[in-house]
């Protein structure tokens, strides 16, 4: 079944039609820069443009870069404080008339990988960590998602969260080499490994394409692999969320 999957990120909004049975994209990807400021009104307008681009009348699954409860945004995250408390599915439905299922972006990427990619048929605890503008997480036990975990918000030191120390956006803004950044990621993964003892980590987000350039710095025993769908995992998983009616 074809669903329009949309991955809303801190810097880009990416969409494609997805065959949710196979996890394959059935259209070209379309990208729109995330509007700044990323207020609900401006992002809803960008979603309208995305829907118009595909001339799509059917269901839409949307990965959203904040924790959510039943489609309601709990924090503004890296978007805008005005998002807090917004019923995101309702806002987008009012805008475009389509039916939406909203899921956390990292949960979406994890769903795609557990179903079709690096986490397929993996039992035990599998943790998807997305490295992009923020750090997102999706935790799976025997293939089943524990939604809305926020492992990027684990405290690092002096009240600062790991996301502000080790996200890919921090690598860029502080002009860190991949080796320097990798050392920061080592501290992060070592800590998450200690508190959750997973069987496998999957790295998603923009950084997944460059795993070879920093993986040597992360010296933990637990295997770490790149998302097989790389940055497309977020789009594929968003579409799957619509199919499974995760709300
Ligand atoms: C948000 C998460 C999101 C992650 C990646 C974090 O700032 O709190 O919900 O998954 O960024 O976008």
py3Dmol code that shows the C-alpha trace and the ligand (Angstrom):
import py3Dmol

protein = """\
ATOM      1  CA  UNK A   1       0.000   0.000   0.000  1.00  0.00           C
ATOM      2  CA  UNK A   2       1.350   3.412  -0.956  1.00  0.00           C
ATOM      3  CA  UNK A   3       1.500   6.026   1.811  1.00  0.00           C
ATOM      4  CA  UNK A   4       3.081   9.453   1.746  1.00  0.00           C
ATOM      5  CA  UNK A   5       5.846   9.446   4.357  1.00  0.00           C
ATOM      6  CA  UNK A   6       7.105  12.817   5.575  1.00  0.00           C
ATOM      7  CA  UNK A   7      10.106  13.254   7.855  1.00  0.00           C
ATOM      8  CA  UNK A   8      10.107  16.656   9.550  1.00  0.00           C
ATOM      9  CA  UNK A   9      13.602  17.521  10.714  1.00  0.00           C
ATOM     10  CA  UNK A  10      15.256  20.537  12.260  1.00  0.00           C
ATOM     11  CA  UNK A  11      16.794  21.546   8.913  1.00  0.00           C
ATOM     12  CA  UNK A  12      14.803  19.752   6.206  1.00  0.00           C
ATOM     13  CA  UNK A  13      11.348  18.308   5.568  1.00  0.00           C
ATOM     14  CA  UNK A  14      11.640  15.245   3.337  1.00  0.00           C
ATOM     15  CA  UNK A  15       8.833  13.285   1.735  1.00  0.00           C
ATOM     16  CA  UNK A  16       8.301  10.356  -0.622  1.00  0.00           C
ATOM     17  CA  UNK A  17       5.672   7.790  -1.469  1.00  0.00           C
ATOM     18  CA  UNK A  18       6.451   4.508   0.259  1.00  0.00           C
ATOM     19  CA  UNK A  19       5.270   0.977  -0.389  1.00  0.00           C
ATOM     20  CA  UNK A  20       4.732  -0.005   3.228  1.00  0.00           C
ATOM     21  CA  UNK A  21       4.807  -3.758   2.392  1.00  0.00           C
ATOM     22  CA  UNK A  22       8.361  -3.626   1.060  1.00  0.00           C
ATOM     23  CA  UNK A  23       9.696  -0.426   2.610  1.00  0.00           C
ATOM     24  CA  UNK A  24      10.715   0.807  -0.853  1.00  0.00           C
ATOM     25  CA  UNK A  25      10.279   4.372  -2.014  1.00  0.00           C
ATOM     26  CA  UNK A  26       7.949   4.461  -5.017  1.00  0.00           C
ATOM     27  CA  UNK A  27       8.630   8.087  -5.932  1.00  0.00           C
ATOM     28  CA  UNK A  28      11.530  10.489  -5.999  1.00  0.00           C
ATOM     29  CA  UNK A  29      12.234  12.188  -2.669  1.00  0.00           C
ATOM     30  CA  UNK A  30      11.180  15.792  -2.289  1.00  0.00           C
ATOM     31  CA  UNK A  31      12.890  18.133   0.173  1.00  0.00           C
ATOM     32  CA  UNK A  32      11.770  21.471   1.534  1.00  0.00           C
ATOM     33  CA  UNK A  33      13.987  23.471   3.914  1.00  0.00           C
ATOM     34  CA  UNK A  34      12.453  23.636   7.387  1.00  0.00           C
ATOM     35  CA  UNK A  35      11.070  27.179   7.656  1.00  0.00           C
ATOM     36  CA  UNK A  36      12.646  29.526  10.181  1.00  0.00           C
ATOM     37  CA  UNK A  37      11.221  30.272  12.640  1.00  0.00           C
ATOM     38  CA  UNK A  38       9.711  26.763  12.534  1.00  0.00           C
ATOM     39  CA  UNK A  39       6.350  27.807  14.006  1.00  0.00           C
ATOM     40  CA  UNK A  40       3.280  25.554  13.663  1.00  0.00           C
ATOM     41  CA  UNK A  41       1.817  27.867  11.026  1.00  0.00           C
ATOM     42  CA  UNK A  42       4.961  27.952   8.876  1.00  0.00           C
ATOM     43  CA  UNK A  43       5.580  24.199   9.127  1.00  0.00           C
ATOM     44  CA  UNK A  44       1.911  23.476   8.283  1.00  0.00           C
ATOM     45  CA  UNK A  45       2.348  25.635   5.164  1.00  0.00           C
ATOM     46  CA  UNK A  46       5.433  23.619   4.218  1.00  0.00           C
ATOM     47  CA  UNK A  47       3.426  20.394   4.682  1.00  0.00           C
ATOM     48  CA  UNK A  48       0.779  21.813   2.356  1.00  0.00           C
ATOM     49  CA  UNK A  49       3.494  22.395  -0.259  1.00  0.00           C
ATOM     50  CA  UNK A  50       4.723  18.829   0.189  1.00  0.00           C
ATOM     51  CA  UNK A  51       1.204  17.418  -0.260  1.00  0.00           C
ATOM     52  CA  UNK A  52       0.669  19.610  -3.329  1.00  0.00           C
ATOM     53  CA  UNK A  53       3.979  18.431  -4.796  1.00  0.00           C
ATOM     54  CA  UNK A  54       2.772  14.821  -4.699  1.00  0.00           C
ATOM     55  CA  UNK A  55      -0.842  15.816  -5.390  1.00  0.00           C
ATOM     56  CA  UNK A  56      -1.606  13.353  -2.583  1.00  0.00           C
ATOM     57  CA  UNK A  57      -5.146  12.715  -1.351  1.00  0.00           C
ATOM     58  CA  UNK A  58      -4.509   9.623   0.797  1.00  0.00           C
ATOM     59  CA  UNK A  59      -3.177   8.888   4.268  1.00  0.00           C
ATOM     60  CA  UNK A  60       0.069  10.452   5.469  1.00  0.00           C
ATOM     61  CA  UNK A  61       2.540   9.291   8.084  1.00  0.00           C
ATOM     62  CA  UNK A  62       4.680  11.996   9.560  1.00  0.00           C
ATOM     63  CA  UNK A  63       7.867  11.728  11.614  1.00  0.00           C
ATOM     64  CA  UNK A  64       8.088  14.634  14.032  1.00  0.00           C
ATOM     65  CA  UNK A  65      11.225  15.742  15.926  1.00  0.00           C
ATOM     66  CA  UNK A  66       9.740  15.982  19.437  1.00  0.00           C
ATOM     67  CA  UNK A  67       8.173  13.595  21.945  1.00  0.00           C
ATOM     68  CA  UNK A  68       4.445  13.187  21.296  1.00  0.00           C
ATOM     69  CA  UNK A  69       1.509  11.711  23.118  1.00  0.00           C
ATOM     70  CA  UNK A  70      -1.318  10.571  20.818  1.00  0.00           C
ATOM     71  CA  UNK A  71      -0.337  13.119  18.192  1.00  0.00           C
ATOM     72  CA  UNK A  72       0.090  15.964  20.678  1.00  0.00           C
ATOM     73  CA  UNK A  73       3.476  17.653  20.787  1.00  0.00           C
ATOM     74  CA  UNK A  74       4.945  17.675  24.313  1.00  0.00           C
ATOM     75  CA  UNK A  75       7.860  20.097  23.783  1.00  0.00           C
ATOM     76  CA  UNK A  76       8.925  22.483  21.031  1.00  0.00           C
ATOM     77  CA  UNK A  77      12.254  20.633  20.764  1.00  0.00           C
ATOM     78  CA  UNK A  78      14.507  22.009  18.027  1.00  0.00           C
ATOM     79  CA  UNK A  79      11.517  23.476  16.147  1.00  0.00           C
ATOM     80  CA  UNK A  80       9.777  26.266  18.082  1.00  0.00           C
ATOM     81  CA  UNK A  81       8.294  26.733  21.556  1.00  0.00           C
ATOM     82  CA  UNK A  82       4.857  27.422  20.025  1.00  0.00           C
ATOM     83  CA  UNK A  83       4.598  23.703  19.235  1.00  0.00           C
ATOM     84  CA  UNK A  84       4.173  22.694  22.877  1.00  0.00           C
ATOM     85  CA  UNK A  85       0.649  21.310  23.352  1.00  0.00           C
ATOM     86  CA  UNK A  86      -0.263  21.424  19.639  1.00  0.00           C
ATOM     87  CA  UNK A  87      -2.317  18.459  18.350  1.00  0.00           C
ATOM     88  CA  UNK A  88      -0.100  17.989  15.297  1.00  0.00           C
ATOM     89  CA  UNK A  89      -2.305  15.554  13.350  1.00  0.00           C
ATOM     90  CA  UNK A  90      -5.300  17.870  13.738  1.00  0.00           C
ATOM     91  CA  UNK A  91      -3.315  20.936  12.664  1.00  0.00           C
ATOM     92  CA  UNK A  92      -2.097  19.233   9.477  1.00  0.00           C
ATOM     93  CA  UNK A  93      -5.535  17.718   8.706  1.00  0.00           C
ATOM     94  CA  UNK A  94      -7.130  21.141   9.030  1.00  0.00           C
ATOM     95  CA  UNK A  95      -4.502  22.483   6.640  1.00  0.00           C
ATOM     96  CA  UNK A  96      -4.517  19.853   3.876  1.00  0.00           C
ATOM     97  CA  UNK A  97      -7.591  17.666   4.440  1.00  0.00           C
ATOM     98  CA  UNK A  98      -5.523  14.439   4.550  1.00  0.00           C
ATOM     99  CA  UNK A  99      -5.540  11.992   7.453  1.00  0.00           C
ATOM    100  CA  UNK A 100      -2.265  12.035   9.439  1.00  0.00           C
ATOM    101  CA  UNK A 101      -0.502   9.726  11.854  1.00  0.00           C
ATOM    102  CA  UNK A 102       2.263  11.473  13.731  1.00  0.00           C
ATOM    103  CA  UNK A 103       5.161   9.566  15.228  1.00  0.00           C
ATOM    104  CA  UNK A 104       8.453  10.650  16.786  1.00  0.00           C
ATOM    105  CA  UNK A 105      11.099  10.854  14.031  1.00  0.00           C
ATOM    106  CA  UNK A 106      13.602   8.495  15.665  1.00  0.00           C
ATOM    107  CA  UNK A 107      10.862   5.976  16.487  1.00  0.00           C
ATOM    108  CA  UNK A 108       9.919   6.137  12.799  1.00  0.00           C
ATOM    109  CA  UNK A 109      13.489   5.523  11.633  1.00  0.00           C
ATOM    110  CA  UNK A 110      13.719   2.608  14.058  1.00  0.00           C
ATOM    111  CA  UNK A 111      10.450   1.109  12.801  1.00  0.00           C
ATOM    112  CA  UNK A 112      11.807   1.101   9.250  1.00  0.00           C
ATOM    113  CA  UNK A 113      15.054  -0.582  10.269  1.00  0.00           C
ATOM    114  CA  UNK A 114      13.372  -3.173  12.513  1.00  0.00           C
ATOM    115  CA  UNK A 115      10.983  -4.094   9.701  1.00  0.00           C
ATOM    116  CA  UNK A 116      13.257  -4.030   6.659  1.00  0.00           C
ATOM    117  CA  UNK A 117      16.801  -3.080   7.580  1.00  0.00           C
ATOM    118  CA  UNK A 118      19.601  -3.541  10.067  1.00  0.00           C
ATOM    119  CA  UNK A 119      17.250  -4.613  12.887  1.00  0.00           C
ATOM    120  CA  UNK A 120      15.198  -7.109  10.897  1.00  0.00           C
ATOM    121  CA  UNK A 121      14.521 -10.333  12.847  1.00  0.00           C
ATOM    122  CA  UNK A 122      16.731  -9.120  15.698  1.00  0.00           C
ATOM    123  CA  UNK A 123      15.456 -10.233  19.090  1.00  0.00           C
ATOM    124  CA  UNK A 124      16.389  -8.618  22.382  1.00  0.00           C
ATOM    125  CA  UNK A 125      16.967  -4.892  22.848  1.00  0.00           C
ATOM    126  CA  UNK A 126      17.773  -2.876  19.719  1.00  0.00           C
ATOM    127  CA  UNK A 127      18.334   0.859  20.033  1.00  0.00           C
ATOM    128  CA  UNK A 128      18.115   3.257  17.112  1.00  0.00           C
ATOM    129  CA  UNK A 129      20.027   6.479  17.692  1.00  0.00           C
ATOM    130  CA  UNK A 130      19.586   9.232  15.106  1.00  0.00           C
ATOM    131  CA  UNK A 131      22.363  11.792  14.825  1.00  0.00           C
ATOM    132  CA  UNK A 132      21.276  14.994  13.098  1.00  0.00           C
ATOM    133  CA  UNK A 133      20.149  18.403  14.310  1.00  0.00           C
ATOM    134  CA  UNK A 134      19.315  16.616  17.563  1.00  0.00           C
ATOM    135  CA  UNK A 135      19.875  13.146  18.991  1.00  0.00           C
ATOM    136  CA  UNK A 136      16.794  10.939  18.782  1.00  0.00           C
ATOM    137  CA  UNK A 137      16.164   7.411  20.030  1.00  0.00           C
ATOM    138  CA  UNK A 138      13.895   4.447  19.396  1.00  0.00           C
ATOM    139  CA  UNK A 139      14.059   1.408  21.697  1.00  0.00           C
ATOM    140  CA  UNK A 140      12.773  -1.996  20.554  1.00  0.00           C
ATOM    141  CA  UNK A 141      12.353  -5.174  22.558  1.00  0.00           C
ATOM    142  CA  UNK A 142      11.869  -8.273  20.383  1.00  0.00           C
ATOM    143  CA  UNK A 143      10.806  -5.963  17.543  1.00  0.00           C
ATOM    144  CA  UNK A 144       8.257  -3.985  19.566  1.00  0.00           C
ATOM    145  CA  UNK A 145       8.696  -0.263  20.056  1.00  0.00           C
ATOM    146  CA  UNK A 146       8.770   1.515  23.399  1.00  0.00           C
ATOM    147  CA  UNK A 147       7.660   4.916  22.024  1.00  0.00           C
ATOM    148  CA  UNK A 148       8.888   8.402  22.850  1.00  0.00           C
ATOM    149  CA  UNK A 149      12.148   7.649  24.592  1.00  0.00           C
ATOM    150  CA  UNK A 150      14.439  10.685  24.664  1.00  0.00           C
ATOM    151  CA  UNK A 151      17.953   9.306  25.020  1.00  0.00           C
ATOM    152  CA  UNK A 152      19.425  12.474  23.508  1.00  0.00           C
ATOM    153  CA  UNK A 153      18.229  14.239  26.641  1.00  0.00           C
ATOM    154  CA  UNK A 154      20.231  12.116  29.052  1.00  0.00           C
ATOM    155  CA  UNK A 155      22.331  14.527  31.102  1.00  0.00           C
ATOM    156  CA  UNK A 156      25.995  14.847  30.227  1.00  0.00           C
ATOM    157  CA  UNK A 157      27.427  17.251  32.804  1.00  0.00           C
ATOM    158  CA  UNK A 158      26.587  20.558  34.512  1.00  0.00           C
ATOM    159  CA  UNK A 159      22.929  20.050  33.635  1.00  0.00           C
ATOM    160  CA  UNK A 160      23.742  19.915  29.909  1.00  0.00           C
ATOM    161  CA  UNK A 161      22.126  17.193  27.809  1.00  0.00           C
ATOM    162  CA  UNK A 162      24.168  14.895  25.540  1.00  0.00           C
ATOM    163  CA  UNK A 163      22.365  16.265  22.479  1.00  0.00           C
ATOM    164  CA  UNK A 164      24.032  19.647  23.010  1.00  0.00           C
ATOM    165  CA  UNK A 165      27.433  17.929  23.227  1.00  0.00           C
ATOM    166  CA  UNK A 166      27.330  15.232  20.578  1.00  0.00           C
ATOM    167  CA  UNK A 167      24.643  15.867  17.915  1.00  0.00           C
ATOM    168  CA  UNK A 168      25.826  16.110  14.308  1.00  0.00           C
ATOM    169  CA  UNK A 169      24.769  19.780  14.327  1.00  0.00           C
ATOM    170  CA  UNK A 170      27.259  20.339  17.184  1.00  0.00           C
ATOM    171  CA  UNK A 171      30.022  18.707  15.115  1.00  0.00           C
ATOM    172  CA  UNK A 172      29.236  21.225  12.383  1.00  0.00           C
ATOM    173  CA  UNK A 173      28.814  24.332  14.559  1.00  0.00           C
ATOM    174  CA  UNK A 174      31.952  23.626  16.616  1.00  0.00           C
ATOM    175  CA  UNK A 175      33.849  22.529  13.482  1.00  0.00           C
ATOM    176  CA  UNK A 176      34.923  19.257  15.110  1.00  0.00           C
ATOM    177  CA  UNK A 177      36.879  16.724  13.085  1.00  0.00           C
ATOM    178  CA  UNK A 178      35.126  13.364  12.747  1.00  0.00           C
ATOM    179  CA  UNK A 179      37.739  11.962  15.141  1.00  0.00           C
ATOM    180  CA  UNK A 180      37.003  14.616  17.792  1.00  0.00           C
ATOM    181  CA  UNK A 181      33.297  14.101  17.333  1.00  0.00           C
ATOM    182  CA  UNK A 182      33.750  10.328  17.503  1.00  0.00           C
ATOM    183  CA  UNK A 183      35.386  10.705  20.920  1.00  0.00           C
ATOM    184  CA  UNK A 184      32.317  12.598  22.129  1.00  0.00           C
ATOM    185  CA  UNK A 185      30.094   9.891  20.680  1.00  0.00           C
ATOM    186  CA  UNK A 186      32.154   7.311  22.530  1.00  0.00           C
ATOM    187  CA  UNK A 187      31.212   8.959  25.852  1.00  0.00           C
ATOM    188  CA  UNK A 188      27.584   8.998  24.788  1.00  0.00           C
ATOM    189  CA  UNK A 189      27.319   5.417  23.548  1.00  0.00           C
ATOM    190  CA  UNK A 190      29.374   4.102  26.463  1.00  0.00           C
ATOM    191  CA  UNK A 191      26.908   5.688  28.873  1.00  0.00           C
ATOM    192  CA  UNK A 192      23.747   4.529  27.070  1.00  0.00           C
ATOM    193  CA  UNK A 193      25.308   1.077  26.786  1.00  0.00           C
ATOM    194  CA  UNK A 194      25.878   1.021  30.530  1.00  0.00           C
ATOM    195  CA  UNK A 195      22.336   1.982  31.444  1.00  0.00           C
ATOM    196  CA  UNK A 196      20.441  -0.146  28.889  1.00  0.00           C
ATOM    197  CA  UNK A 197      22.760  -3.027  27.848  1.00  0.00           C
ATOM    198  CA  UNK A 198      21.274  -3.382  24.355  1.00  0.00           C
ATOM    199  CA  UNK A 199      22.121  -6.172  21.912  1.00  0.00           C
ATOM    200  CA  UNK A 200      22.553  -3.768  19.010  1.00  0.00           C
ATOM    201  CA  UNK A 201      22.776  -0.056  18.253  1.00  0.00           C
ATOM    202  CA  UNK A 202      21.649   1.262  14.871  1.00  0.00           C
ATOM    203  CA  UNK A 203      22.791   4.741  13.884  1.00  0.00           C
ATOM    204  CA  UNK A 204      20.404   6.729  11.701  1.00  0.00           C
ATOM    205  CA  UNK A 205      20.006  10.322  10.592  1.00  0.00           C
ATOM    206  CA  UNK A 206      22.332  12.271   8.329  1.00  0.00           C
ATOM    207  CA  UNK A 207      25.432  10.819  10.011  1.00  0.00           C
ATOM    208  CA  UNK A 208      24.558   7.227   9.110  1.00  0.00           C
ATOM    209  CA  UNK A 209      26.105   7.642   5.628  1.00  0.00           C
ATOM    210  CA  UNK A 210      29.493   8.526   7.147  1.00  0.00           C
ATOM    211  CA  UNK A 211      29.677   5.890   9.896  1.00  0.00           C
ATOM    212  CA  UNK A 212      33.037   4.620   8.640  1.00  0.00           C
ATOM    213  CA  UNK A 213      34.612   7.991   9.438  1.00  0.00           C
ATOM    214  CA  UNK A 214      33.927   7.952  13.179  1.00  0.00           C
ATOM    215  CA  UNK A 215      32.940   4.421  14.259  1.00  0.00           C
ATOM    216  CA  UNK A 216      36.523   3.504  15.271  1.00  0.00           C
ATOM    217  CA  UNK A 217      36.345   6.074  18.072  1.00  0.00           C
ATOM    218  CA  UNK A 218      33.347   4.387  19.705  1.00  0.00           C
ATOM    219  CA  UNK A 219      35.051   1.616  21.625  1.00  0.00           C
ATOM    220  CA  UNK A 220      32.239  -0.422  23.150  1.00  0.00           C
ATOM    221  CA  UNK A 221      31.584  -4.157  22.874  1.00  0.00           C
ATOM    222  CA  UNK A 222      27.988  -3.852  21.686  1.00  0.00           C
ATOM    223  CA  UNK A 223      27.747  -3.891  17.875  1.00  0.00           C
ATOM    224  CA  UNK A 224      26.932  -0.589  16.168  1.00  0.00           C
ATOM    225  CA  UNK A 225      25.720  -0.564  12.570  1.00  0.00           C
ATOM    226  CA  UNK A 226      24.417   2.100  10.183  1.00  0.00           C
ATOM    227  CA  UNK A 227      20.748   2.225   9.230  1.00  0.00           C
ATOM    228  CA  UNK A 228      20.508   0.310   5.945  1.00  0.00           C
ATOM    229  CA  UNK A 229      18.058   2.868   4.576  1.00  0.00           C
ATOM    230  CA  UNK A 230      20.413   5.606   5.847  1.00  0.00           C
ATOM    231  CA  UNK A 231      18.606   8.929   6.022  1.00  0.00           C
ATOM    232  CA  UNK A 232      15.558   7.538   4.204  1.00  0.00           C
ATOM    233  CA  UNK A 233      14.647   5.377   7.215  1.00  0.00           C
ATOM    234  CA  UNK A 234      12.770   8.351   8.701  1.00  0.00           C
ATOM    235  CA  UNK A 235      10.513   8.662   5.633  1.00  0.00           C
ATOM    236  CA  UNK A 236       9.888   4.921   5.360  1.00  0.00           C
ATOM    237  CA  UNK A 237       9.103   4.540   9.069  1.00  0.00           C
ATOM    238  CA  UNK A 238       6.804   7.564   9.042  1.00  0.00           C
ATOM    239  CA  UNK A 239       4.755   5.955   6.266  1.00  0.00           C
ATOM    240  CA  UNK A 240       4.670   2.676   8.183  1.00  0.00           C
ATOM    241  CA  UNK A 241       3.344   4.444  11.254  1.00  0.00           C
ATOM    242  CA  UNK A 242       0.340   5.562   9.207  1.00  0.00           C
ATOM    243  CA  UNK A 243      -0.255   1.993   8.123  1.00  0.00           C
ATOM    244  CA  UNK A 244      -0.093   0.630  11.644  1.00  0.00           C
ATOM    245  CA  UNK A 245      -2.206   3.526  12.933  1.00  0.00           C
ATOM    246  CA  UNK A 246       0.298   4.395  15.640  1.00  0.00           C
ATOM    247  CA  UNK A 247      -1.208   7.486  17.195  1.00  0.00           C
TER     248      UNK A 247
END
"""
ligand_1 = """\
12
LIG
C 13.949 15.571 20.299
C 13.577 14.158 19.920
C 13.926 13.903 18.478
C 15.398 14.228 18.234
C 15.796 14.046 16.790
C 15.416 15.802 19.991
O 15.751 17.132 20.282
O 13.731 15.803 21.689
O 12.201 13.935 20.127
O 13.677 12.562 18.168
O 15.673 15.563 18.615
O 15.081 14.890 15.956
"""
view = py3Dmol.view(width=600, height=400)
view.addModel(protein, "pdb")
view.setStyle({"model": 0}, {"cartoon": {"style": "trace"}})
view.addModel(ligand_1, "xyz")
view.setStyle({"model": 1}, {"stick": {}})
view.zoomTo()
view.show()
